[in-house]
Amino acid sequence: MNSDTSKVRIRQLPTGVPGLDAVLGGGLPEYSFNVIAGAPGCGKTTMAQQILFANATPEAPAIFFTVLGEPPLKVLRYQQQFDFFDSSKVESSVRFVNLSMEVMNQDLEAVLERITKEVENTTPGIVVVDSFRNIVRKADSVEKPEIDMQNFIQRLALFLTSWQATTFLVGEYLLDEMRNNALFTVADGLLWLTQNIERNSMERKLQIMKLRGQASLSGLHTFRITSEGVRVFPRNAGLMERRPEAFDVRRISTGVPTLDEMLGGGIPAGDSVLITGAAGSGKSTLCTQFIAEGAKNGEPGVIVVFEEQPPKYVSRALEMGFDMEATIADKELEVIYLRPLDLSVDETLFAVREAVERIGAKRVVIDSLSGFEIGLSPHAQADFRESVYRLVFALTNIGVTVVNTVEMSSILTDVRLATHDISFLTDDIILQRYVELDGQLQRITGVVKSRRGNHSKELRRYDVSEKGLVIGDALTGYSDILTGFPRQLEARQTANR
């Protein structure tokens, strides 16, 4: 029987954990038997509590069984600090039951009997046992045969499923303990939480190791624990969405008319642009002009800054005649400041996508990729090119035009287009650099790459004025310009050129 009508429909429960439903493929399968595992301190109890409070109702209450080390009073004391905790649900929709006496003084049969009794009296929709590992340790300490533990787990799973409860067993486990473990075999879902410390940076990761009946997002997903509770940042966010078959192929202005001409009429909408240059070459100024031009034409924008505080960015724009504060107030612009030193690309992408969706942004500036790299955790820095690809692709895939800046380390001698070989990830490249001419430091600019259409091959002088970039005539009569030390050609050579 292959017809859709013959399939059993499994309802998905919302977890109440931002980002987790997307990783799970829509939510938790109802009546599933799940394990939340990982080392101590990685957020297992907080996640379980968050799921419990999101789903508990007077009609379908929840039971939270505590074992050794986590008496109900202790759980309540700490978990009520999170925003998801709802004190009005305690006792009416959420019950806390202590299994310590059964675990310490009796055996597995007594534990199962107590759980059975509480479930029959309450008929819960959600059941959590924390920490299930302590029950296993007690069984091991009295040299219970492994077959007894397997039998206990199977009976517990069968009982709770038959009572139509969605169950979570929380425990401290290491990855090498998965082999030949009856718990992981019986479980319908296995959520593995880890926390890794490298130098002064800590990353928390979530992996769906197992989930019966539905497709989940593979890989490791970053999560953080904040005052709101657990928040998950799916690693594939924005990468799975299908790009519309036909985009508007119009070109949009950079805000600098001469640069638009050099680009062949402006930037193709939906492109990724890289502005590369040394410090002070006017990269941020050009970005400001790009966003201001968008605001003037009804195209909201998002600026992501890593190196400057937003007030400084806003005040410099005001000096150029662009009132960012007013544009922000009109919800046509958002300035996002991201600077923790253990940042992940998932969090960055989530923050940017959220802002883009909030205001319907058509233009995004990442200023700069150099600051983005510094802000990443050491582990994420090792995959910097992948991080940039994911960030750029997710935005251009929905039709947003993205302008990235990257800083070159040397004012005169660095001729690379970008660090880490990321230039191939962009559609258009604008070069800004310094050269020494007649004993003076002068700026030149040129369009190095444009995937769509012809572009100018000229190198032009430009100034950074109070109103922004002012581009002058082409620099002719010189060779070796890109070395930073141009040589003036003789009149005959100039004429031949």
C-alpha positions as a printed Julia matrix, in Angstrom:
497×3 Matrix{Float64}:
  0.0    0.0     0.0
  1.69   3.13   -1.23
 -1.09   5.69   -1.12
 -0.67   8.64    1.22
 -4.02   7.9     2.87
 -2.63   4.6     4.19
  0.16   6.28    6.16
 -0.1    6.76    9.89
  0.15  10.49   10.58
  2.48  11.29   13.45
  1.79  14.64   15.04
  4.82  16.78   15.76
  5.1   18.57   19.08
  6.71  22.03   19.16
  9.71  21.94   21.47
  9.56  25.57   22.6
 13.32  25.72   21.95
 14.0   28.32   19.22
 15.68  26.66   16.24
 15.29  23.09   17.5
 12.09  22.34   15.58
 13.86  23.23   12.33
 16.74  20.87   13.19
 14.29  18.08   14.05
 12.44  18.49   10.77
  9.34  20.2    12.15
  9.14  19.17   15.81
  9.21  16.09   18.03
  7.23  12.99   16.99
  4.37  12.63   19.48
  4.6    9.62   21.85
  8.28   9.11   20.98
 10.8    7.74   23.47
 13.82  10.06   23.5
 17.22  10.45   25.1
 18.92  13.8    25.77
 22.56  12.91   26.41
 25.9   14.59   26.89
 28.53  15.61   29.41
 27.62  17.47   32.63
 26.91  21.18   32.22
 26.01  21.2    28.54
 22.33  22.15   29.03
 20.45  18.83   29.05
 18.17  19.64   31.99
 17.46  23.14   30.73
 16.46  21.82   27.31
 14.23  19.13   28.84
 12.54  21.69   31.09
 12.01  24.05   28.18
 10.27  21.31   26.17
  8.23  20.31   29.21
  6.91  23.82   29.97
  6.17  24.47   26.28
  3.83  21.47   26.08
  2.35  20.96   29.55
 -1.35  21.81   29.93
 -3.98  20.9    32.53
 -5.48  18.48   29.98
 -2.08  16.94   29.11
  0.15  17.56   32.14
  3.85  16.75   32.47
  5.79  14.79   35.09
  9.43  15.55   35.81
 11.05  12.67   37.7
 14.22  13.67   39.53
 16.81  11.2    40.75
 19.99  11.5    42.82
 21.62  14.92   42.97
 18.64  16.8    41.53
 15.81  16.97   44.1
 12.74  18.91   42.92
 13.49  21.92   45.11
 16.94  22.26   43.57
 15.56  21.93   40.04
 12.89  24.54   40.72
 15.35  26.95   42.28
 17.59  27.11   39.24
 15.17  26.54   36.36
 12.84  29.34   37.48
 15.6   31.8    36.53
 14.83  31.19   32.84
 12.13  33.07   30.94
 10.4   29.87   29.83
  9.63  28.86   33.42
  5.95  29.42   34.23
  5.28  29.19   37.97
  1.52  29.07   37.35
  1.97  25.66   35.69
  3.7   24.05   38.67
  1.4   21.48   40.26
 -1.51  22.31   37.92
  0.23  21.26   34.69
  3.75  20.27   35.78
  4.48  17.82   38.59
  7.88  17.13   40.11
  8.4   13.65   41.57
 11.52  12.52   43.46
 12.69   8.94   42.76
 15.74   9.12   45.05
 14.39   6.74   47.7
 13.47   4.05   45.17
 16.84   4.34   43.44
 18.93   4.33   46.63
 17.07   1.81   48.79
 15.27  -0.49   46.37
 15.73  -1.97   42.91
 14.77  -1.4    39.29
 11.4   -3.05   39.82
 10.54  -0.51   42.52
 11.6    2.39   40.25
  9.41   1.1    37.43
  6.52   0.56   39.84
  6.74   4.15   41.13
  6.9    5.6    37.62
  3.92   3.43   36.6
  1.88   4.57   39.58
  2.54   8.28   38.97
  1.79   8.0    35.25
 -1.47   6.11   35.85
 -2.59   8.75   38.37
 -1.71  11.71   36.16
 -2.01  10.51   32.52
  0.75  12.9    31.38
  1.52  14.03   27.85
  5.21  14.58   28.69
  7.46  12.5    30.97
 11.06  13.41   31.84
 13.47  11.3    33.93
 16.55  13.26   35.02
 19.09  11.83   35.46
 18.39   8.41   34.04
 22.1    7.67   34.17
 21.93   7.6    37.97
 19.41   4.76   37.78
 21.83   2.86   35.55
 24.74   3.52   37.92
 22.76   2.2    40.87
 21.94  -0.96   38.95
 25.63  -1.41   38.08
 26.67  -0.9    41.72
 24.58  -3.86   42.9
 25.87  -5.99   40.02
 22.55  -6.34   38.28
 22.88  -8.47   35.16
 22.86  -6.48   31.94
 19.79  -8.39   30.84
 17.88  -6.91   33.79
 18.72  -3.36   32.69
 17.71  -4.13   29.1
 14.45  -5.59   30.32
 13.82  -2.52   32.51
 14.42  -0.08   29.62
 12.2   -2.03   27.24
  9.37  -2.3    29.75
  9.63   1.4    30.6
  9.56   2.4    26.91
  6.61   0.09   26.17
  4.64   1.33   29.16
  5.13   5.05   28.51
  4.43   4.73   24.8
  1.25   2.75   25.45
  0.11   5.55   27.76
  0.69   7.96   24.87
  3.37   9.98   26.63
  6.27  11.66   24.89
  9.27  10.69   27.0
 12.74  12.13   27.63
 15.45  10.29   29.54
 18.22  12.73   30.46
 21.7   11.43   31.23
 25.45  12.08   31.29
 26.99   9.91   28.61
 30.17   9.83   26.54
 30.14   9.01   22.85
 32.0    5.72   23.32
 29.2    4.51   25.62
 26.75   4.29   22.72
 28.02   0.9    21.6
 25.96  -2.07   22.76
 23.79   0.1    24.99
 20.15  -1.01   25.17
 18.97   2.53   25.92
 20.2    3.94   22.62
 18.83   0.95   20.72
 15.33   1.34   22.15
 15.24   5.15   21.87
 13.28   6.7    19.01
 15.23   9.95   19.24
 18.72  10.73   20.47
 19.76  14.36   21.02
 23.46  14.67   21.8
 24.76  17.86   23.44
 28.43  18.78   23.75
 30.52  21.7    24.9
 34.04  22.18   23.62
 36.66  24.54   24.99
 39.53  25.72   22.81
 41.84  28.36   24.25
 39.49  30.94   25.84
 36.5   30.04   23.7
 33.63  27.64   24.41
 31.22  26.26   21.85
 28.07  24.28   22.56
 26.87  21.92   19.83
 23.78  19.79   19.26
 23.57  16.72   17.04
 20.5   14.63   16.25
 22.12  11.21   16.34
 18.86   9.36   15.76
 15.25  10.21   14.98
 12.73   7.65   13.83
 10.09   8.45   11.25
 11.29  11.81    9.95
 14.29  13.5     8.4
 16.31  15.82   10.61
 19.09  18.24    9.66
 22.45  16.5     9.77
 25.62  17.86   11.3
 26.53  19.83   14.4
 24.34  22.8    15.27
 25.49  25.59   17.57
 23.36  26.45   20.59
 23.61  28.93   23.44
 22.1   29.09   26.9
 20.79  32.57   27.67
 18.23  34.0    30.1
 15.57  32.77   27.65
 16.85  29.2    27.91
 18.36  27.17   25.1
 18.47  28.63   21.58
 19.62  26.49   18.64
 21.12  27.89   15.44
 20.59  25.37   12.6
 23.75  25.07   10.51
 21.8   24.73    7.25
 19.62  27.8     7.81
 19.05  29.53    4.49
 20.98  26.9     2.52
 18.06  24.56    1.88
 15.7   27.18    0.5
 15.17  27.06   -3.22
 16.26  30.13   -5.14
 13.55  31.56   -7.39
 14.13  30.54  -10.99
 14.14  34.12  -12.26
 15.49  37.11  -10.37
 15.07  40.73  -11.32
 18.19  41.27  -13.42
 18.15  45.02  -12.99
 21.24  46.76  -11.75
 21.24  48.78   -8.57
 23.35  51.83   -7.8
 26.29  51.86   -5.4
 25.57  55.49   -4.6
 28.69  56.52   -6.52
 27.72  57.31  -10.15
 31.22  56.89  -11.61
 31.62  53.53   -9.9
 28.27  52.45  -11.35
 29.65  53.24  -14.82
 32.79  51.23  -14.1
 30.62  48.27  -13.07
 28.71  48.43  -16.35
 25.65  50.17  -14.99
 25.7   49.28  -11.29
 25.62  46.06   -9.28
 23.36  43.27  -10.6
 20.63  42.79   -7.98
 21.24  39.67   -5.89
 25.02  39.68   -6.41
 27.7   39.26   -3.79
 30.25  42.1    -3.91
 33.69  42.19   -2.3
 35.33  45.55   -1.53
 38.97  44.92   -0.76
 41.5   47.49    0.42
 43.86  48.7     3.12
 42.83  50.54    6.28
 41.53  54.03    5.56
 40.9   53.37    1.87
 37.18  54.18    2.21
 35.57  50.72    2.31
 33.1   51.61    5.06
 32.36  54.94    3.4
 31.38  53.17    0.17
 29.22  50.76    2.18
 27.42  53.7     3.77
 26.78  55.22    0.35
 25.47  51.87   -0.9
 22.99  51.59    2.0
 21.98  55.28    1.75
 21.24  54.86   -1.96
 19.06  51.87   -1.15
 17.11  53.84    1.47
 16.56  56.6    -1.07
 15.12  54.08   -3.54
 12.9   52.18   -1.12
 15.3   49.26   -0.62
 15.73  48.58    3.13
 19.17  47.54    4.32
 21.03  45.72    7.08
 24.56  46.62    8.18
 26.51  44.01   10.16
 29.52  45.5    11.94
 32.22  43.64   13.82
 34.87  46.28   14.43
 32.95  49.46   15.3
 30.17  50.18   17.76
 26.92  51.16   15.95
 26.8   54.71   17.43
 30.14  55.52   15.82
 29.0   54.07   12.49
 25.76  56.07   12.68
 27.52  59.31   13.58
 29.98  59.01   10.68
 27.08  58.46    8.28
 25.4   61.6     9.6
 28.54  63.6     8.73
 28.08  62.37    5.16
 24.47  63.57    5.13
 22.82  60.2     5.73
 20.57  60.17    8.82
 20.82  56.53    9.85
 18.91  57.06   13.08
 15.85  58.32   11.19
 16.1   55.44    8.72
 16.33  52.96   11.6
 13.28  54.58   13.24
 11.37  54.16    9.96
 12.29  50.42   10.02
 14.17  50.74    6.75
 17.56  49.96    8.27
 19.04  47.78   11.01
 22.61  47.99   12.29
 23.74  44.76   13.96
 26.84  44.63   16.13
 28.36  41.17   16.57
 31.57  40.88   18.54
 31.74  37.93   20.98
 35.03  36.1    20.6
 33.36  32.69   20.35
 30.9   33.61   17.62
 29.68  30.93   15.23
 28.6   31.37   11.64
 25.23  29.87   12.58
 24.54  32.67   15.07
 25.73  35.32   12.62
 23.55  33.96    9.85
 20.56  33.7    12.17
 20.92  37.3    13.36
 21.3   38.64    9.82
 18.45  36.57    8.35
 16.16  37.58   11.21
 16.9   41.27   10.55
 16.45  40.84    6.79
 13.04  39.25    7.29
 11.98  41.84    9.87
 12.36  44.81    7.56
 12.27  43.13    4.15
 15.87  44.11    3.43
 17.19  44.1    -0.13
 20.73  45.21    0.69
 23.14  43.79    3.29
 26.61  45.02    4.23
 29.1   42.82    6.12
 31.76  45.19    7.45
 34.11  43.48    7.63
 34.98  39.85    6.87
 38.28  40.48    8.67
 36.35  41.39   11.84
 34.01  38.46   11.27
 36.97  36.08   11.25
 38.4   37.52   14.47
 35.01  37.2    16.17
 34.64  33.53   15.27
 35.54  30.77   17.68
 38.88  29.02   16.93
 37.02  25.98   15.56
 34.94  28.13   13.21
 38.01  30.09   12.1
 39.48  26.85   10.77
 36.51  26.66    8.39
 36.46  30.35    7.51
 35.9   29.87    3.78
 32.95  27.57    4.44
 31.59  30.14    6.9
 31.77  32.94    4.33
 30.18  30.71    1.68
 27.27  29.79    3.92
 26.69  33.39    4.95
 26.83  34.81    1.42
 24.9   31.99   -0.27
 22.05  32.06    2.24
 21.52  35.79    1.61
 21.98  35.96   -2.16
 19.81  32.85   -2.46
 16.8   34.95   -1.41
 17.64  37.82   -3.73
 19.51  40.08   -1.3
 22.49  42.05   -2.66
 25.43  41.57   -0.3
 28.46  43.84   -0.01
 31.4   42.48    2.0
 34.56  44.34    2.94
 37.93  42.8     3.65
 41.05  44.58    4.87
 44.46  44.03    3.37
 47.32  44.07    5.86
 49.77  46.23    3.88
 49.04  49.72    2.58
 51.24  49.51   -0.53
 52.68  46.05   -1.16
 49.78  43.65   -0.52
 48.25  42.86   -3.92
 46.03  39.97   -2.85
 42.33  40.43   -3.51
 41.31  38.72   -0.27
 42.66  36.56    2.51
 41.82  32.83    2.7
 41.15  32.62   -1.05
 37.53  33.75   -0.74
 37.43  35.94   -3.85
 35.9   33.1    -5.88
 32.83  33.25   -3.62
 31.89  36.71   -4.88
 30.32  37.89   -8.14
 31.96  41.31   -8.24
 35.22  42.64   -6.79
 36.07  46.31   -6.25
 39.7   47.09   -5.46
 40.69  50.08   -3.34
 44.37  50.65   -2.68
 47.12  53.17   -2.15
 49.96  54.06   -4.49
 52.88  56.45   -4.11
 52.81  59.19   -6.73
 55.11  62.23   -6.7
 55.96  61.66   -3.07
 52.31  61.5    -2.05
 50.04  58.69   -0.91
 47.13  58.51   -3.34
 44.12  56.23   -3.62
 43.17  54.27   -6.74
 40.19  52.04   -7.44
 39.22  49.54  -10.11
 36.69  46.81  -10.86
 38.62  43.55  -10.87
 35.74  41.18  -11.52
 32.12  41.25  -12.62
 30.42  37.98  -13.52
 27.51  39.58  -15.32
 28.34  41.95  -18.16
 31.37  43.94  -19.22
 33.14  46.25  -16.78
 35.74  48.97  -16.95
 39.39  47.89  -16.9
 40.58  51.33  -15.81
 42.33  52.23  -12.59
 41.07  55.61  -11.35
 42.17  58.05   -8.7
 39.6   58.8    -6.01
 39.23  60.82   -2.81
 37.24  60.18    0.34
 35.42  63.45    0.98
 32.9   64.53    3.6
 30.15  63.42    1.21
 31.7   60.07    0.34
 33.84  58.67   -2.47
 34.6   61.0    -5.37
 36.15  59.12   -8.31
 38.31  61.0   -10.8
 39.89  60.27  -14.17
 41.73  57.14  -15.18
 45.37  56.93  -14.12
 47.28  56.92  -17.4
 50.92  57.38  -18.29
 52.14  54.94  -15.63
 53.15  51.28  -15.41
 53.52  48.95  -12.39
 50.64  50.74  -10.69
 49.51  47.73   -8.66
 52.95  47.34   -7.09
 52.18  50.51   -5.17
 55.13  52.31   -6.76
 54.07  53.32  -10.32
 56.67  54.25  -12.91
 55.93  57.14  -15.25
 56.12  56.2   -18.91
 57.93  58.27  -21.48
 55.82  60.34  -23.86
 56.33  57.89  -26.77
 55.23  54.89  -24.68
 52.22  56.85  -23.45
 51.2   57.72  -26.99
 51.45  54.07  -28.05
 49.22  53.06  -25.19
